Amino acid sequence: MVKHVVLFRFREDVDCETKKKERNRFKAEIMALPSKLDLIRSLEVGFNINENETWDICLCGVFDNLDDVRVYSNFPDHQAAAAALKPYLDGRSCVDYEV
């Protein structure tokens, strides 16, 4: 199994209302993917509640292998969700590890 963890950070100039709107849209679009891709074993999106930390959104998925992560990453609906969020970001970090 592979755990796919991605962290996102909004740009400092993005206002709170826009952050809330965009993170909720992103979560809804990502959480719709398990019904479209049966290779997703589990998937969750959470929002940071600790204002002392620098990351705003965490996505965590579980897949059978790294090839399945790549299929998920290249799936058109995933690509669209990521592309819509990207203009508001100044940081993204990803780790894929075996569990």
GICOR-V661695 format. One record per helix or strand. SS is the DSSP state (@ for helix, = for strand). FROM is the first residue (numbers start at 1). LEN is the number of residues. Records with the same first field share a line. If there is no record, write none. Layout:
BEGIN
SS->FROM-LEN / FROM-LEN
END
This chain:
BEGIN
=->2-9 / 40-8 / 57-7 / 89-10
@->16-16 / 33-3 / 66-9 / 76-11
END
